[in-house]
Amino acid sequence: MNFKELLGKQMLFFDGATGTQLQARGLQPGELPESWNFTHPDIVEAVHRSYLDVGSNIVKSNTFGANPLKLAGSGLDCKETIEAAVAIAKKACGGRENKFVALNLGPTGKLLAPYGDLPFEKAVEAYGEMVRYGAAAGADLILIETMSDTYEIKAAVLASKENCDLPVCVTMTFDEDGKLLTGATV
């Protein structure tokens, strides 16, 4: 069955924090977790497998910060990074029934106008690039996660819907008062 066919029929569980697990395995402060798709693919795969082994149905590709805005100047190529991350996650899922890979889209790292200097269209463009690469690499769904700005969520969802036909899930992060970074409520 595919991801959409299982929705509403059984509980589906995402994995946990990939970055935290990579830190526990040696990722250094300031080091891009996405670089481990090339330097330590076996460890990235082991993190995915550990979550699958305890019952996760969905592993997130190691692409939280793999948008072209964050990768600029890092030496990492967006397309190659996403392809490698999805391939690693798919390998971890290989041979397991009802296990899926979510293309993981995190915040751009910039505030969208009018609060910041990133135009909405540029955010859509950056997310669109990620989505095209992830869908072509074989992701089963899109996870837009840890978002704190509804306008940025809109950019990521719009980019997802314009660039693929995969299902889209979104998670948000709130402060102690139940507000997003921009002060908005859910």
N, C-alpha and C positions, 0 to 999 in steps of 0.2 A: 504494500500500500504506500501511497505517497503521503506527504505531510498533511495536505488538505483533506484527504480521505479519512484521516485519523482524528481530525478536529471534532470535538463533541462526542466522540465514541470512546475515548479513553483519556486519562490524564497523561499529559506530555510534559517532560521535565527538561529544562535547559541545564547546561553545565554551570559551573560556578566561575569564579574570577580567575581568568587565565593569567593575567599579569602578576597576581599575588603568587600563583603557583610557580611561575617562571622566576620570580624573585627568590622564592624558597630554594630554587635549583641553581641560583647563581647570577641571575640578571642583575646588573649593577645599576645604581642610581644614575639617571641620565641616559642610560643605554636604551635604544628603541627596542621594545619587545618584538616588533615586526622583523628586525634584523635577524632574530633567531630562526626565522623560517629558512634562512640560508646557512647560518653558522651552527645552529643546533637543532636541525629538523627532528632528530630522534627524540630530543627532550620535549619539543612541542607536541609531537605525536604521543609521547608517554603521558603528557598532561591530559590530552583528549581521551586516551584509553582509560586513564584512571577515573575520569568522570563517567564514561560509558560503562565501566565495570561495576559502578555502584548504582546504576539505574538511570542515568541521564539518557534521554532520547535524542537530544539535540546538542551538538557541540558547535561553539562559535569559532569561526575561522580567526586566526591570529592577525586580525586586520583592524582592530579598534581605531588605531591612529594612522591607517594606511591611506588617508586621503591625500591628494596631490598638494594641498596647502601645507599640511604637516610634514610631508616628506620632502618638500622643497629644500634643497641644500644638504640633504642627509646622505646622498649617494645611493639611495634606494629608489628604484623605479616602481611606480604605482602598479602597473600591469603585472610585472614580474613578481612583486611582493604578494599581490592578491592571488595570482595563479599558484604560487608556491604554497600559500596558506591554505587555500581550498584543497589542493592536492594532498597535503599532509592530513587535513581533517577527514577527507574522504578515505584515505588509506586507513586511518584509525577506525572508521566505521565499517570498513570492508568486511563482508560476510556476516554482518549482524543485521537481524531483522528489525525494521522500524527504527532505524537510526538515521539521523539527518544532519546536514551541515548548513548552518546559518552563516551567511555573509554578514560579518559584524561591522556595522557602521557606527562609529562613535562621533562625538562632537568635532567640529572642524578645528577647534582650538581658538577660534576668533569669534567676536561678537558681531552679529548681523546688524546692519544699519536699521534703525536710527541709533541704537545703543552703541554700536561699534562702527568699524569702517568696512566690513565685508558686505558688499551688495548681495541681495537675495539671489539674483541670477547667477552670481559666481558660486554661491553655495550649492545651488541646484546643479550647476555644471560639474563641480567637484564630486558631489555624490553620484551624479549620473555616470561619471567616468568609472567610479568604483563599482557601481551596479553592473554596468556593461561587462567589465572584466570578470566579476564574480559569477554572473549568470553564465557567461561563456565557459567559465572554468568548471561549472557543474554544481554550484550551490543549489540547495533545495528550497531555501527561503531567505528573506532578508530580515535581519534584526537590527533595528535602529535603537541603540541602547545608551542608557545613562545620560539622557538628554535633560537639559535644564532650561530650555528656551522653546516655547511652542512654535515660534516662527522658524527656528532651525529644524524642528521636527517637520514642519510643513515643507521645507525645502527638501529634506531627505525623502519624505513620502512621495512628493511630486516627482523627484528624480527617479525613485524606484518604479513608480507606475508608468512613467514615460519611457523607461529603458528596459523593462522586462515584464514578464507576466507572473513572476514568483509571488507567493504570499508574503505579506509584510507584517511584522510585529514591532511594537515600540515599547520601550520602558523609559521611565522618567526618574529623576532624582529630585527630592524635595528637602528644604531645610526643616528645622525643628518646628516651625510654624505652619508647615504644609504648603510652603510657597516655593516656586521655581526661582532660579537665579534672577530672572527679570522681575520678580515680585508677583508674577501671575499665579493663579491657582489652577488646578487641573481643569 
